[in-house]
Amino acid sequence: MSPATAVDAARLTALLALLVLTALLSMARAAEAPLWEFGLGVGGVVFDDYRGASTAHAYPLPVPYLIYRGDFLRADRDGMRGLFLRRPRFEVDVSLNATVPVSSTHSVTRSGMPDLRSTVEIGPALEWHLWRSADGGTRLDLRAPLRTAITVQAPPHDIGWVAAPAANLDILDAFGRDGWNLGLLSGPLFANRRYHEYFYGVPGAYATLQRPAYSAPGGYSGTEALVALSKRYGNFWVGAFLRHDWLSGAAFIASPLLQQRSYWAGGAGIAWMIGQSSQQVNVDD
């Protein structure tokens, strides 16, 4: 394996681990809990190369389990985030997401075009706490993240922004089963022209008879729905997620690179606890 290939593989592993961490991780709420908990495990994810692609890949990967319940930095069911502002009804934190690289040599549709680089998305997210059950076991939130997308390369390249407002429902002890945590999320996606152009645009230099030139506009990017289920068993944790996106009506629907009007992703993992903090903190959410 060449040094460049090794670096790409390391970046891919890190990005996939971030995706699994964000999609799978679930924090058990209690009056007091350790300041931090850490574990490692194994898992796998399967998803289309990009939203609307007809090719999919499966990736085995390590699963990091990290919980940190600090005043300003959190790592929990919402992934890694910094709490900039917190009030009883709303909070402002950091939202993260990532995409994996796509090799054009392995894609008939993108053959001859530049490869898609891995991207990292980061930006603020405003979260409104809309409703809580009397016992705190069920809660409904509205999240409104706005993220800048940057390619993972040297130097990094800004490819635009993404907005992903969504309703998020968390249920503890789901289905009457003690300790099972269920998360449901759904909402529309929006992005600017440069972001859509990166994934769905076809410059004239790469146009063919089967792949005409196309300039992607900004706007509506489809609707996502995600379900995640997890449970903590003493010193180990299990979780799984499934995501489906509907692309009908998206601004880039006419792109010749769009091969299907849906997107699927799923994964599962198991992690064993390695250690935890002796310091206990109050958990009030």
Beta strands, then each sheet from edge to edge (+ up, - down):
strand 1: 32-34
strand 2: 36-48
strand 3: 56-69
strand 4: 73-76
strand 5: 79-82
strand 6: 85-86
strand 7: 90-99
strand 8: 119-132
strand 9: 138-151
strand 10: 158-163
strand 11: 166-172
strand 12: 180-191
strand 13: 219-233
strand 14: 236-246
strand 15: 262-276
strand 16: 280-282
sheet 1: 1+ 16-
sheet 2: 5+ 4- 3+ 2- 15+ 14- 13+ 12- 10+ 9- 8+ 7- 6+
sheet 3: 5+ 4- 3+ 2- 15+ 14- 13+ 12- 11+
end
